[in-house]
Amino acid sequence: KVTLQSQKEYPPDMQSKDKFLIQSTRVAASTDMDEIPPDTFNKEADKVIEEMKLKVVYTLPSGSSDDSGVTSSANRSFKQGGDDLSMLKNASIEEIQTIQRLKDERDNNLQQNQQMQRELDMLRRRRSRKGDAGFSLTFAAFAGIIGLLVGLLMSLIFSSPPATA
């Protein structure tokens, strides 16, 4: 388990792009951890070096409901030499694959949602531009009524007085 220092700002979707590369190889049983030579992980023909990439996953500390800390769990043990199949500390490979698939689906859905939102905004802008172009029917009717009233007034003013007998 690796604990990272608390970040000032968490990623908005709580996803990290950080990864770890874990390498393993066989060494002599008498080798001390502090005495491992630097060329131990050099890839040579007679050496078998296994590699595993781990993604960082942010989780809230257990028993806490606030964002006071971020923990990166690398709860993965891996196959070494002739050992048994890879195992996870608290989850099976199927569970991890399911979680990863669901995260990928969620990310894909978020991306589609953002694309649809952009398209909707673009359509709204187009519609508002079309509404501004030309005269509206209300304006044309109002201008027509004013024209009729002006015409009626002019005909009354300039008409000849009625003939008296």
C-alpha positions in Angstrom: 0.0 0.0 0.0 1.3 3.4 -1.0 0.1 6.6 0.7 0.5 9.8 -1.2 0.8 13.2 0.3 -2.6 15.0 0.3 -3.1 17.1 -2.8 -4.2 20.7 -2.8 -6.8 20.0 -5.5 -8.2 16.7 -6.5 -8.9 15.9 -10.1 -12.6 16.6 -10.8 -13.4 13.0 -11.7 -11.1 11.6 -9.1 -9.1 9.8 -11.8 -5.3 9.8 -11.8 -3.0 9.4 -14.8 -0.2 8.3 -12.5 1.2 4.8 -12.9 3.8 2.7 -11.3 6.0 0.1 -13.0 6.9 -2.9 -10.7 9.7 -5.2 -11.8 10.6 -8.5 -10.3 13.4 -10.9 -10.8 15.0 -13.8 -8.9 18.1 -13.1 -6.9 20.2 -15.3 -4.7 18.6 -16.2 -1.4 21.5 -14.7 0.5 21.2 -11.3 -1.1 20.3 -8.5 1.3 17.8 -5.8 0.2 20.4 -3.1 0.7 23.0 -5.0 -1.4 21.1 -5.4 -4.6 23.4 -4.4 -7.4 22.1 -1.6 -9.8 22.3 -4.0 -12.8 19.8 -6.4 -11.3 17.0 -5.2 -13.5 19.0 -4.9 -16.7 17.4 -7.1 -19.4 19.8 -9.8 -20.5 19.2 -13.1 -22.3 19.6 -15.2 -19.2 17.5 -13.0 -16.9 13.7 -13.2 -16.5 12.3 -9.9 -15.5 8.6 -9.6 -14.9 6.9 -6.2 -15.2 3.5 -5.0 -14.0 2.0 -1.6 -14.5 -0.3 -0.3 -11.7 -2.6 2.6 -12.0 -3.1 5.0 -9.1 -6.6 4.9 -7.6 -7.8 7.7 -5.3 -9.9 6.5 -2.3 -11.2 8.2 0.8 -9.6 7.0 4.0 -11.7 4.4 5.8 -14.0 5.9 8.4 -13.9 9.3 6.9 -16.6 11.0 4.8 -14.6 14.1 3.9 -11.8 14.7 1.4 -9.1 15.0 4.1 -6.7 12.6 2.4 -6.1 10.6 -0.7 -4.7 7.2 -0.7 -3.3 5.3 -3.6 -3.7 1.6 -3.3 -1.5 -0.7 -5.1 -3.0 -3.8 -3.5 -1.5 -6.1 -6.0 0.7 -9.0 -5.6 2.1 -10.5 -8.7 3.4 -13.7 -10.1 7.1 -14.3 -9.3 8.9 -17.2 -11.0 7.0 -20.4 -10.4 4.6 -19.0 -7.8 0.8 -19.3 -8.1 -1.5 -17.1 -10.2 -1.5 -13.4 -9.6 -3.9 -12.4 -6.7 -5.2 -9.2 -5.4 -5.4 -8.4 -1.7 -9.1 -7.7 -1.5 -10.5 -8.3 -5.0 -10.4 -10.8 -7.8 -9.1 -10.1 -11.3 -12.7 -10.3 -12.6 -13.8 -7.6 -10.2 -10.9 -5.3 -11.2 -11.7 -5.9 -14.9 -15.4 -5.1 -14.2 -14.5 -2.0 -12.3 -12.1 -0.9 -15.1 -14.8 -1.6 -17.8 -17.4 0.4 -15.8 -14.9 3.3 -15.5 -14.2 3.2 -19.2 -18.0 3.2 -19.9 -18.5 6.1 -17.5 -15.7 8.1 -19.2 -17.1 7.3 -22.6 -20.6 8.4 -21.5 -19.2 11.6 -20.0 -17.4 12.3 -23.3 -20.6 11.7 -25.3 -22.5 13.9 -22.9 -20.0 16.8 -23.3 -20.2 16.3 -27.1 -24.0 16.4 -27.1 -23.9 19.5 -24.8 -21.6 21.3 -27.4 -24.0 20.3 -30.2 -27.0 21.5 -28.3 -25.3 24.9 -27.6 -24.4 25.2 -31.3 -28.0 24.5 -32.4 -29.3 27.0 -29.9 -27.0 29.6 -31.3 -28.1 28.8 -34.8 -31.7 29.1 -33.9 -31.3 32.4 -32.1 -29.5 33.8 -35.2 -32.3 32.7 -37.5 -34.9 34.4 -35.2 -33.0 37.7 -35.5 -32.9 37.6 -39.3 -35.6 39.6 -41.2 -38.8 41.1 -39.9 -41.2 39.3 -37.6 -44.8 38.8 -38.5 -45.9 40.9 -35.6 -43.8 43.8 -36.8 -45.2 43.5 -40.3 -48.8 43.5 -39.0 -48.2 46.5 -36.7 -46.7 48.4 -39.6 -49.7 47.5 -41.8 -52.2 48.8 -39.2 -50.3 52.0 -38.8 -50.3 52.4 -42.6 -54.0 51.9 -42.8 -54.7 54.4 -40.0 -52.4 57.0 -41.7 -54.2 56.4 -45.0 -57.6 56.8 -43.4 -56.6 60.0 -41.7 -55.2 61.4 -44.9 -58.3 60.6 -46.8 -60.4 62.3 -44.2 -58.3 65.4 -44.1 -57.9 65.8 -47.9 -61.4 64.7 -48.9 -63.7 67.4 -50.3 -66.4 68.7 -47.9 -69.8 67.2 -48.4 -72.0 69.1 -50.8 -74.9 70.9 -49.2 -78.1 71.3 -51.2 
